[in-house]
Amino acid sequence: MSFILIVVPVFIILSVGFIGQKLLRLDIKSISTAALYLMLPFLALQTFYENELNMNYLYILLFCLLLLFGLILVSFIAGRMTNRPHSKTSAFVLAGAFMNSGNYGVPVILFAFGETGFQYAVIMMVIQSLLMNTVGLYFAAKGSKSGGTLKASLIKILKMPVLYGSISGILLQIGSVSIPDFIYNGMDLIASAAIPTIMLVLGMQLASISKKNVEMKELSGVIFIRLVISPVIAYAITVMLSLDTLLASVLIVLAAMPTAANTTMFAVQFDTEPDLVSFSTLVTTSMSIITVPLMVMLLS
């Protein structure tokens, strides 16, 4: 029951966005743009600024890179096997390779593994944030129906302020630069609004989904990648790296988290199969109420 209560706030926000879109018919892309360009950069800056760099970053960074590479490879194979266009393959990567290790994963780890596990989870959240805001953005831009050449995708990434928010946070932390309270408090308010707004966008997108645009075969593939293949690959990586039991357990559970909500925002912004990505987020989040507790039980 406690695990279910953790995800209740997420579903409340999704429901508000869903109902609001049904009643008000808001412009989803405008709200998504505000979150992506105005709020998320401050959240990225705050995340990297507040979390001190240490050796655990190196081990978890290596784990995240190997996991991401494995999931991208699996997603590409799945996309090519179904003979889908490049936009669908990019959507497979967005929905299958990036997990909700932050606002969902961190509280679950705190409850299941205590303070030490929580610290590991925060480090992974920081690294995943950086990967999502670079590699994730690249695939969102690459899968855009308006065109996805390598040069165009890289240019779009360089125009995203969230990348510079991440870099600024790292540099400020490394340089031990102290941000005055009157400035930081304002930044904190904007950063705090980012995740709820992203979840609202997801709920709004779900209210606008056309079911004919989401095929069960594609959805099943994403679900299998995210909730089955991902933790299996994660387990293999932890064995290969000979990680200690607690760190390995935390990383495997986080690898089994549902699709990250940010991927919906990216998909909406670049028109990269937003229905498939957002529906994958909803379904994997719903299923995780059962799959995540089972994973914790197996590893505890």
N, C-alpha and C positions, 0 to 999 in steps of 0.2 A: 504493500500500500504506500509506503514512503517513497518508493521509486516513482509510482504513478503521480504522487503529489508534486514531484519535482517538475514534471512536464505540464502540469495544469496551467501555470501562468502563460506558457508558450501558446497553448490552445485557446486561452482567453483572448490574447492579442490577435491571433489568427482569426478568431470568430468576429472580433470587432471590425477588422479589415474586411472580412467577407461580407458581413451584414451591411457595413457602411457602403461598400461598392454596389451592392444590390439596390440600396435605397437611393444613393446620391449620384451614382455613375460618374465617379471622379476620374481625372486624367492620371492614370497610373504612372505613365512615363515621367510626368513632371515631378511627382512625389519621389519616384525612384532617383531622378536626377538630383534632387535636393539632398537626398540621403547620401548619394554616391560622391557628390562634389562638395557639399557643405558640411556634412556631419561625419562621415567615415574617415576623412583625413585626420580629424581631431581625435577620434577613437584610436586610430593607428599610432599617432604620435604619443598619446597617453599610455598605450599598452607597452610600447618599446621604452618609453622614458621611465616608467615605474618599475620595470622588472630588470633586476641587476643581471648582467651577463656573467656566466660562470662555466665551468667545465661540462656541466650537465647539458648545456646548450649544444656542445659539440656532438655528444652521443645522440641526443634527441634529434639534432639537425640531420645527422647521417641516417638515422632511422626514417625520418620524414621524407628525405630525398629518395631513399630506396623504395619506400612504400609508394610514393607518388609516381616514380618511374614505373613500378610494377603495375599500378592501377591504370596509368595512361596507356601502357602497352596492352593490357587486357581490354580497355575501353576501345582502343583503336581496332583491335582484332574483332571485337563484337560488332563495331560499326561497319567494318569492311565485310564481315560475313553476311550481314543483312543487306549488303549493297545499298546502303543509305547514302544520301548526299553529304558533303562535308559539314553542313550545318548540324546534321543529326549526330555525326561522329563527335563534333565538338561538344554537343549537348550531353552525349554519353560521358565524355571526360569531365565536364562540369558537375554532373549529377553523381557520377561514380567515384571520382578521385578525391573529392573534397568533402570532408566530414565536419559535422557541427561539434567541434572539440571545445568551443568557447562557452557560449551562454547555456548550452545543454550539458556538454561533457564535463566541464570543471565542477559544477555542483554535485554531479553524480559521483565523481572521483572523490571529492571531499567526504561525502557520506559513506562511501564504500571502503576507502583506503586511508582516511585520516589526513593530517596536516602534511606529512611528508609526500604522500601521493598527490595531494593538492598542489604542492610546489612543482612537482613534475608536470602536472596537467597545465599549469600556467605557462611553463616554458614551451610546451608543445603548442599551446594556444597562440603564443607569440610567433613561433616559427611558422605555424599554419597560416597565420594572418599574412605574413610576408609572402609565402608561396601563393596564397590565393589572390593577393593583390598584384602579383606579377605573372606567374604561370597561368593562374585562373583567368585573369584579364586577357592574356594573350589568346587563350582558346575561345573566350567569349567574343573577342574581336575577330578572330580567324573564322569563326562560324557565322558571322554576321551575314544576313541575306543581302546586305548592300555591297558586299565584296569583302574578301578576306585574304588578300595577298600578304606575304610575310612583312613587306615594308609597311603596308597600311596598318597591319596589326601592331607592329612595334611603335609606329607613330601614335596610335591611339593609346597605347600603354603610357608613353612618355607624356601624354596630355592629361593623364589621370592624377589629380592632386593627392590621392591616397598613397601613391608611391612615395611622394615627397614628404608626406606626413610620417611614414614609416622611417625613412632615412633621417629625418630631422630628430625623431625620438631617439634613435640609436646614437646619433652624434651628440645630442644634448646629454644623454646618459653617460656615454664614454668620457665626455669632457667635464662631467660633474657640474654642469651648468644649472644653477638654481633659478626656476621660473618664479617671479613674484606672485604672491597669493592672489592679488586682485586680477591678474591675467589668467592664472591657472584655474581659478574658480569659474571664470567664464568659459574657458576651454572645456572644463569638466562637465558643465551643463550641456554643451553641444554634444560632447562625446557620449554622454548618458542617453541622449535622445536617439543615437544611431541605431542600436539594436532594436528597440521597440518600433522605430519607423520601418526598418527592414522587414520585421515580422508583419507589420501592417500591410506593406507592399505585397508580401507573399499571400496574405489573406485576400487582398484585393484581386491579385492575379488569379487565385483559385476560383473566385467568383466569376471571372471572365473566361474561364477555360471552355474551349469547344471540345467536347469529348471525341469528336471525329478526328481531331488532330493528335490524339494520344492513343497509340496502338498498344494493346496488351502485351504483345511480344516485346516491344521496346521497353515498356515499363517493367516487365518481368526481368529483363536483362539488367537494367539499372539496379533493381532491388537485389538481385543475386550478387552483383558486383559489390554493392555497398555493404550489405549485411552478412554476406558469406565469404566471398573471395577476399575482401579487405582484411578481416581479422585473421584469415588463414595465412595470407602473405605476411601480415604483421608478426604472427607467431614464428614463421620461418626466419624473419629478419632478427628477432630477439634471440633466437637460438644461434644464429650465425654470428651475432655480435657478442654473445655470452653475457648478456645483461643480467643484473641481479634480479631476483624474483619479483620484488615490489615494482621496480621500474618497468620490467617486462609486462607485468600484469596491467599496470596503468596504461601503457602504450597500446596493448592489445584491445583493452576495453574502449579506449578512445578511437581506435581504428574501426570499431564496430558501430560507431555513432551514425545517425542518419545523415542524409545529404545536408550540407551547410545552407543556411537561409540566404547567405550573401550571393550564392550562385543564381538564385532567382532574380535578384536585383541586376546582376551582370547580364543574365539572359534577356531580361526585359529591356535593359538599356541598349543592347546591341542587336536585339531581335534574333537571338540564337535559340530557336525552338523553345520559347518561354513556357508554353503549355506543358511540354514534356518535362522540363527542369522543375517547374513549380509543383507539378503533380507528383513527381518523384520525391520531392522534399516532403510533401504532405503524407504520402503513403509510407515512406521509410520512417518518418517521425512517429506515425501512428503504430507501426509494427514494432518500433523500438521499445515501446512500453513493455513488450514481452521479451524481445531478443536481448536487450541490454541487461536486465536483471538476471537472465539466464547466463549470460557471459560472465557477469560478476560472480555468480554462484560457482561457476566452473573454475574461476581463477583465484577465489578467496581461500 
